[in-house]
Amino acid sequence: MSANDSQKNPERVAAGLRGTLNNDSVSDEAKDRAADRLRELGDDFENKTSRASAGTGDQHKNQVLGGYKATLHNDKVGEEAKAHARQVLEENNTFISALDHVPERAYIVTCKS
């Protein structure tokens, strides 16, 4: 262990090593070194997931669907991409408001009586 390693957060080091193991563009040799280093850190870090990846599958799915919904409201996105976004949202039974079908942004003004 180098002197610089003592200043590093071991959880972040472990997260980086786990990232190395899951990266398809990393060589097998680098993956082997990362796995060895994780074992050196101990069981505490070997099987943990980072906070960023600790979300549930539902949470990820909701974020993806939210991105498709945002696509419908983005003026810089073409109609073909918006049609694809609508299709994905409909296939996932996601509520699409009437405004989502308007090609240009529409604003609703409510009047108080």
Long-range contacts (C-beta under 8 A, 24 or more apart in sequence): 10-41, 10-45, 11-45, 11-48, 11-50, 13-37, 13-41, 13-45, 14-38, 14-41, 14-45, 14-46, 14-48, 15-50, 17-41, 18-49, 18-50, 61-92, 65-89, 65-92, 65-94, 68-94, 69-94, 69-96, 69-100, 72-96, 72-100, 73-99, 73-100, 73-105, 75-104, 75-105, 79-103
